[in-house]
């Protein structure tokens, strides 16, 4: 099983450019999440989708937008990239957004904004 | 509100030595507790979890953790580490009554375990 697949794995952008990070899961999970990971900061939640058709802001949503395209896919868009958005981005999914359940993570997308 | 504190950002140890990675949490409600591991250039994967019952929880690769409610701690231990255990370890907490759009998993900032030969 592929689990959670993220594309691209690496991307270099110039300030002001836009791009979309794609995420797809094949586990029939209901909820999906986008995190960013920065050194010494742990993982911070950007946006999440508790179920198909819904999206909500996390801790650090500024500069990002998301689309829950269908149950499988959840994309993250940077409209005008800034150097502060240089980070490793992780998509994750969970069968049901219940406290006892376990997140499944993708392998990550490393983004550099020059 | 809930929070997680991992007391050590880096822990260097020699191979075959014991290790303890410390985690304390704060929450106004009962919680579930998790340890995730991130090997170099990979995503996070579950190491172990505490949901209820026995406070000593065993996970993959010989790791175990003990839930201490009075000290609000969930420390991770391994009696003898290997080079392959070199990774970053994240403690995480979710509220017992969270669900749907109220579900929230809060991560600590991580502890980098480096096992030296």
Interface residues (C-beta under 8 A of the other chain):
Chain A: X4 X31 X40 X41 X42 X43 X45 X50 X51 X54 X56 X90 X92 X94 X96 X97 X98 X99 X100 X102 X103 X105 X106 X107 X108
Chain B: X9 X31 X32 X34 X36 X41 X42 X43 X44 X45 X46 X49 X51 X90 X94 X95 X96 X97 X98 X99 X100 X101 X103 X104 X105 X107 X108 X109 X110
